[in-house]
Amino acid sequence: MTFEPEKAQKALAAQGRDFYSRGWMLGTSGNLSIRVSAEGPIRMAITASGVDKGLLEPKNILLHSVDSENSYPDGQKPSAETVIHEAVYQSVANAQSVLHVHTVESTVVSLQAAETSGMSWVEFQGFEMIKGLGLWTSNAIAKVPVFENHGDVSLIADELRAYLDTAPNPLPLFLIRGHGLTAWGASLGEARRHLEIGHFLCACRVLHPS
Ligand SMILES: [Zn+2]
């Protein structure tokens, strides 16, 4: 589905202010995007770097094309983590929105990741809310990958891409160690729902660690 760029800019600015009011995007942290191109090279609307998310306006949402020259208004630059959004859109054909926030709970839980099969994971079991991630069987386990927080963000994107391109049924969310939570969906609403479920699960884990 094509998303009109102006509508995407408005929707993301409002979404950013909303997440800021929840305490999920403090200190200019986090980044949000919507894919605006239906086909061809990936084009997205994405939050500018270094903007206070409580004051986010449509002009702070930049149009960015992958693999082509971009120019951005008012000396703004897209988020330093744009490559992570690119990796999701490149690997998940139906992803239309990617939302990344630095919640306290997801940051704490990401530090508790355990390593199996060469990757780090946090597992959630016995929560009604995991049905919202498409896991309907009783006793299903939501196995959420936790990626290393490399200083070079492109390394995080490379590891994410490698995971998404080989995992049989990746859940629509992941953690970065000591950093935060990212979720995507086939619409902005679906991405927000997945993000809220991820937040809920992490908040439960913090309150009830075992
Ligand atoms: Zn971040």
Boltz pocket constraint, residues with backbone or C-beta under 6 A from the ligand:
constraints:
  - pocket:
      binder: B
      contacts: [[A, 29], [A, 30], [A, 31], [A, 81], [A, 100], [A, 101], [A, 102], [A, 179], [A, 180]]
      max_distance: 6.0
